């Protein structure tokens, strides 16, 4: 894993840990991350429990993933 991926993983983990819900567009804008799903996969492999919710944009009808962490002791496996 490259240093850029590790840096993005830390920023994304921090945001999720403190209650943010991240979408691919938000991750691109805030962290320069073009592959949020890959970063979430990295974090899950490290043992973090991250939930995915599918969201439908009511204007366009397009679907996308939104990621969050459960609160409390469920956050880490």
C-alpha positions in Angstrom: 0.0 0.0 0.0 1.4 3.4 -0.9 1.9 6.3 1.5 -0.9 8.2 -0.2 -3.3 5.3 0.5 -2.2 5.1 4.1 -2.7 8.9 4.5 -6.1 8.7 3.0 -7.0 5.7 5.2 -6.1 7.6 8.3 -8.1 10.6 7.3 -11.1 8.5 6.3 -10.9 6.4 9.5 -10.8 9.6 11.6 -13.8 11.0 9.9 -15.8 7.8 10.2 -14.8 7.3 13.8 -16.1 10.7 14.8 -19.5 10.1 13.2 -19.2 11.3 9.6 -21.0 9.5 6.8 -18.9 9.5 3.7 -19.9 9.3 0.0 -17.5 8.9 -2.9 -18.0 12.6 -3.9 -17.4 13.8 -0.4 -14.3 11.7 -0.1 -13.0 13.1 -3.4 -13.7 16.7 -2.4 -12.3 16.4 1.2 -9.5 13.9 0.9 -8.6 13.6 -2.8 -9.7 10.0 -2.6 -11.0 8.7 -6.0 -11.6 5.2 -4.7 -13.4 5.3 -1.4 -14.6 1.7 -1.7 -10.9 0.6 -1.9 -10.0 2.6 1.1 -13.0 1.2 3.1 -11.8 -2.3 2.0 -8.4 -1.6 3.4 -9.8 -0.4 6.7 -12.1 -3.5 7.0 -9.1 -5.7 6.4 -7.5 -4.0 9.4 -10.5 -5.0 11.5 -12.7 -1.9 11.5 -16.4 -2.4 11.2 -17.7 0.0 8.5 -21.3 -0.1 7.3 -22.4 0.6 3.7 -25.8 2.1 2.9 -27.0 2.5 -0.6 -28.5 5.9 -1.3 -30.7 7.0 -4.3 -30.4 10.5 -5.5 -34.1 11.6 -6.0 -33.3 14.1 -8.7 -31.3 11.8 -11.0 -32.3 8.3 -9.8 -28.6 7.3 -9.5 -27.5 5.1 -6.6 -24.3 5.4 -4.6 -22.8 4.1 -1.4 -22.6 6.0 1.8 -20.2 4.6 4.5 -20.4 5.0 8.3 -19.2 3.4 11.5 -21.5 2.1 14.2 -21.2 4.0 17.4 -19.8 2.5 20.6 -18.0 -0.8 21.0 -19.2 -2.2 17.7 -16.8 0.1 15.7 -13.9 -2.3 15.9 -14.0 -6.0 15.4 
